[in-house]
Amino acid sequence: MNFTIQKVIEILEKKGFSIEEPENNGVLHCIAPSYKEIKIKTDGVTHYFKVLTKYTTHIEKALEWAGVENLEDVA
C-alpha cells in the first residue's frame, strides 16, 4: 500500500515511535523504546525505509524488521 508521508508518521506514532526532525539530508529518524530505529527518506512519491542494514519501500516490512507486533491496524 502507498501512504502519504504524513500517514506513515501517524502510523509510526501510533506504534510508539517518536519522529526526529530531518537532518540536512532529509532522513527522518523514528525511535521507540525496545524497537530498532527506522530511518525514512522520501522522494515525494516513494518512501524508503531502512532498519539496520535492510531496505524496503513497505512500511509493514519495516515495522516487522523493527520488532513491532500487531501490524493488523497498519492501514
C-alpha positions as CSV (number, residue, x, y, z in Angstrom):
1,M,0.0,0.0,0.0
2,N,1.1,3.5,-0.7
3,F,0.7,6.1,2.1
4,T,1.4,9.8,2.3
5,I,4.4,10.6,4.4
6,Q,2.0,12.2,7.0
7,K,0.1,8.9,7.2
8,V,3.4,7.0,7.6
9,I,4.3,9.3,10.5
10,E,0.8,8.8,12.1
11,I,1.2,5.0,11.9
12,L,4.6,5.1,13.5
13,E,3.5,7.5,16.2
14,K,0.5,5.1,16.9
15,K,3.1,2.3,17.3
16,G,5.0,4.4,19.9
17,F,7.7,5.9,17.7
18,S,8.9,9.4,18.1
19,I,10.0,11.2,14.9
20,E,13.1,13.3,14.9
21,E,13.2,16.2,12.5
22,P,15.1,15.6,9.3
23,E,18.7,16.5,9.2
24,N,20.2,18.2,6.1
25,N,19.9,15.0,4.2
26,G,16.1,14.8,4.7
27,V,16.2,11.5,6.6
28,L,13.6,11.0,9.3
29,H,14.8,9.1,12.4
30,C,12.0,7.1,14.1
31,I,12.8,5.8,17.5
32,A,10.8,3.8,20.1
33,P,11.9,2.1,23.3
34,S,12.6,-1.6,22.7
35,Y,12.3,-1.4,18.9
36,K,15.0,-1.0,16.3
37,E,15.3,2.5,14.7
38,I,13.6,3.1,11.4
39,K,15.0,5.7,9.0
40,I,12.8,7.1,6.3
41,K,13.7,9.0,3.2
42,T,11.1,10.0,0.6
43,D,11.3,11.3,-3.0
44,G,7.8,12.7,-2.7
45,V,6.3,9.5,-4.2
46,T,8.1,6.5,-2.8
47,H,9.2,6.2,0.8
48,Y,12.4,4.3,1.5
49,F,12.7,2.6,4.9
50,K,15.9,1.4,6.5
51,V,16.1,-0.8,9.5
52,L,19.7,-1.8,10.5
53,T,21.1,-2.8,7.1
54,K,17.9,-3.7,5.4
55,Y,16.0,-1.5,2.9
56,T,12.3,-1.7,1.8
57,T,9.6,0.5,0.4
58,H,6.9,-1.1,2.5
59,I,6.1,0.2,6.0
60,E,4.7,-3.1,7.1
61,K,8.0,-4.8,6.4
62,A,10.0,-2.0,8.1
63,L,7.8,-2.3,11.2
64,E,8.2,-6.1,11.2
65,W,12.0,-5.7,11.0
66,A,11.9,-3.2,13.8
67,G,10.2,-5.8,16.0
68,V,6.7,-4.3,16.1
69,E,4.0,-6.8,16.6
70,N,0.2,-6.4,15.9
71,L,0.5,-5.0,12.4
72,E,-3.1,-5.6,11.6
73,D,-4.0,-1.9,12.3
74,V,-1.5,-0.6,9.8
75,A,-3.9,0.8,7.2
